[in-house]
Amino acid sequence: MIGRSVRRREDERILRGRGRFLDDLEPPGTAHVAFVRSPHAHAAITAVGRPDLADGVLAVVTAADLDGIVRPLPLSAFGGAELADEPHPVLADGEVRYVGQPVAAVIARTRALAEDAAELVEVDYEPREAIVDPRSSDLALMRFSRRGGDVDGAFAAASHVTRLRCGLPRLAATPIEPRGALAVHDPGRDELTIWLSFQDVHRPRLQLAHILGRSEESLRVIVPDVGGAFGSKGVIAPEAAATAAAAILLAMPLKWTEDRFENLLAAYQGRGIVGDLELALDSDGRMLGLRAHLLADLGGYLLGATPIPPHTTAMHLTGCYTIEAAAVELLGARTHKVPTGPYRGAGRPDAAYMLERTVDQAARELGIDRFELRRRNLVRRFPHATPLGHVLDSGDYERCLDLALELGFGAGAGAPAPDTGRVRGTGVALYVERGGGEGEQAQAWLEPDGRFVVASSAGPHGQGQETAFAQIAAARLGVDLEQVELRFGDSASVPRGVGTFGGRSVAVAGSAVALACDRLLDGARALGAGLRDCPLAAVRTAPGGVEADGSLVGWAELATAAQRPELLPDGVEPGLRASATFGSEIVFSSGAHAAVVEIERATGRLTVSRLAAVDDAGTLINPLLVHGQVVGGAVQGLGECLTEEVVHDELGENHTVTLMDYVLLTAAEVPPIVTGTVSSPSPNNPLGAKAAGEGGTIGAVAAVANAVCDALGGVHLDPPYTPEKLWRALREAEA
């Protein structure tokens, strides 16, 4: 089963409308929650007026009502970063720091009534000056620095230093399904059950335990089908926490589902970082050292995951090159905008963009072929320790580069544009991407009817884990795919873990599945030995069961015997139930992307005419799933290049809160995307797997950016590459 392109098992159920998403759920007696949101980016709250409760309007809940009941959202130290004590409150208490911040919760019998009543709540604000530009910030929410190797010596010995300032704008994740929560409190058992549109079950359970001051055992988190997340559902929303607290306070089931306007306005955003990079090289183009100063716009508060993307950017800045000395300084500034957090790639696209733009600039300044300059500096021996502290476990970076050039350009790549009305450019970019790390758990057992059930601590929200994990289990057990059933998404029935994010699912959670199945087989062999009264050494796995001293003990016989405790050997649980935990050192995927672009001189309109994405995710469990992840990620990267940007005015007002203003690509704008794979299995897990979900997003942005610079004759611009921006650049270049 490993390496087979099996169609996703979950697709038929979802495409036929049989999925169960959060908004499909509504227990009897459920009331609905709508939020009063701040119209100001920065203001003091002097009073919250409570309107007369109309028929069907049940309550208005403010921070004062939750005083002593909730705490702000939790923070956690990350990667040695220094963090300010500025957590996000559940409801604004005395101050608001971004437009859209929830100030009060209105509860009513219907969603429409709750939304209407929310408009009647009068809040008295005293507007204050809003800080929109992070360079003008009065507070550092985060500081981080890292240094390795002789940086000063590297720059002193350099014959050339390339300097470049570049950055990426804020982005909105825009999942198909926005955020939401449904909370039900059982006062008799004092148990809170909350359904969430989230990326996993155990992280929100832990976060809610902190916010509500409750034990984790008193909380049950259920994640049904999820319509995408792209990183934006990895921190519990303050609105979800308010819904949970109000459900306990009012002793009734409460439901909150946000609309698209709220999602674009108040869900945490991604990117928003600028870097000043210096690359030191010798006369042969060998990279000697790197210095970087990063400034990240973190918004009005810190969320638990806010530090992750800028820290990841800092740690990835040497990429796939043998740069022996590097120093990075990172400042995360407070602004009066919605906080930032992980968005597909979570810092990796930022690092690849900054580094690959700088490498292209160095090649231009030195007069060295840009592809040759990269080849001269690629890491070729593994494991490789970077000066910033990562250890690259495996890879074949030159093969990725060569294949990307072959697929992306081929013959005639440098040919002029087909007419004088357009300019053409080509670009390439390489990347590395960390994945894996903290542990995940899996349980596996054999049901009496012969089905194998696998419960995983990780959960899918579009990745296809129901198929990939079933393939791993089927391969390990030697059974048909149809015999394996996966279970996810309920803290009461799945083992504890960290969850699905950051390209870690197969490498960590999939490895736990493999080990749990191996242990189930160990139990089956022991049981088979007892049933055939032969030594364990005489038992081996075989198609259809185990072979004990030449006699087949089929799965049906094993399933029946596994329910009889008197037949079970010591250490073997009923149902041959087995569990496993797996964690590892970080694994590093890699890849190279190549892009061809054309810019229309008269209008500045950019067309990406071809994109080649070559990715090395180690052992591929299901190449079809990987292809889908790469193409989907590349399209998100293209959107970042062409149209997507969260725009704030000087007052901190977000002007991109509809899909008419925050423009996503349609199929009509997506160019031909050619994919290729290189496989260098990781030694850090039993599957040899690495990350596959984010590479498309990482490589596409930098490759298109380099192609745009090439088309403009060396003029650097940051994305998005809007027609007006490119038209002005062409006019300036011609002048």
Buried (B, 14 or more C-beta within 10 A) or exposed (E): BBEBEBEBBBEEBBEEEEBEBBBEBEEEEBBBBBBBBBBBBBBEBEEBEBBEBEEBBBBBBBBEBBEEBBBBBBBEEBBEBBBBEBBBBBBBBEBBBBBBBBBBBBBBBEBEBBBBBBEBBEBEBEEBEBBBEBEEBEEBBBEBBBBBBBBEBBBEEBEBBBEBBBBBBBBBBBBEBBBBBBBBBEEEEEBBBBBBBBBBBBBBBBBBBBBBEBEBEBBBBBBBBBBBBBBBBBBBBBBBBBBBBBBBBBEBBBBBBBEEBBBBBBBBBBBBBBBBBBBBBEEEBBBBBBBBBBBBBBBBBBBBBBBBBBBBBBBBBBBBBBBBBBBBBBBBBBBBBBBBBBBBBBBBBBBBBBBBBBBBBBBBBBEBEBBEBBBBBBBEEBBBEBBBEBBBBBBBBBBBBBBBBBBBBEEEBEEEBEEEEBBBBBBBBBBBBBBBBEBBBBBBBBBEEBBBBBBBBBBBBBBBBBBBBBBBBBBBBBBEBEBBBBBBBBBEEBBBBBBBBBBBBBBBBBBBBBBBBBBBBBBBBBBBBBBBEBEEEBBEBBEEBBBBBEEBBBBBBBBEBBBEEEBBEEEBBEBBBBBBBBBBBBBBBBBBBBBBBBBBBEEBBBBBBBBBBBBBBBBBBBBBBBBBBBBBBBBBBBBBBBBBBBEBEEBBBBEBBEEEEBBBBEEEBBBEBBBBBBBBBBBBBBBBBBBBBBBBBBBBBBBBBBBBBBBBEEBBBBBBBBBEBBBEBBEEEEE
